[in-house]
Amino acid sequence: MNSFVISWLLAILLTVSIVFGLIYLSYWIPKRFGKKKLGIWISRILIAILLIYILATVFKDQLFFKSDAKEKLKEHNIELSDDFKLNSTNSSFLDTYLSFELTISPKDKERLKTKILSNKNYQANAGDMFDIRLGIPRYSETDTIFEAYHQDNWSYLIQYYKPNKQGYTPIWDMISISKTEDKLTYVRIID
């Protein structure tokens, strides 16, 4: 077996052992002092917290709502005035990736298209494979943000890149509005 897989399995086994050891100790220690009911309550509370954490992690995509989408878009000064439909959500286990797709109104689509095309950072000659991250330092000691507004054959796009200090991962967001459908796609990658 690969040493990477073995190290991950050992880390998982160690974590599970520690968690269940703490739950057992939360029961056993009060029981040794004659407080068995207290030990039962403490261990039940810890088990409930563990189950809530596991369920929230497993069902994180199902717990992403319209209000969360609005909040993510608001970070880029995008507000949808009409109602919209949340079509899909996808995120990674360690929150390094998030994407969602919305069906928006034609009015909101037109407003966002105009916002992109008239922005001072609009790049008319950006190619179909334009990536704002190319040529920009991965880390920065100052609070720096890079934005690019452009279009390709399929979408109107906003790209946002924020390099962080050494030791912190940069943030790259891309918002695309389809040219043929009333769809908005948001992608955040923290790498």
Buried (B, 14 or more C-beta within 10 A) or exposed (E): EEEEEEEEEEEEEEEEEEBEEEBEBBBEEBBEEEEEEBBBBBBEEBBEEBEEEEEEEEEBEEEBEBEBBBEBBEEEEBEBEEEBEBEEBEBEEEEEBBBBBBBBBEEBBEBBBEBBEEBEEBBEEBEEEBBBBEEBEEEBEEEEEBBBBBBBEEBBBBBBBBBBEEEEEBBBBBBBBBBEEBBBBBBBBBE
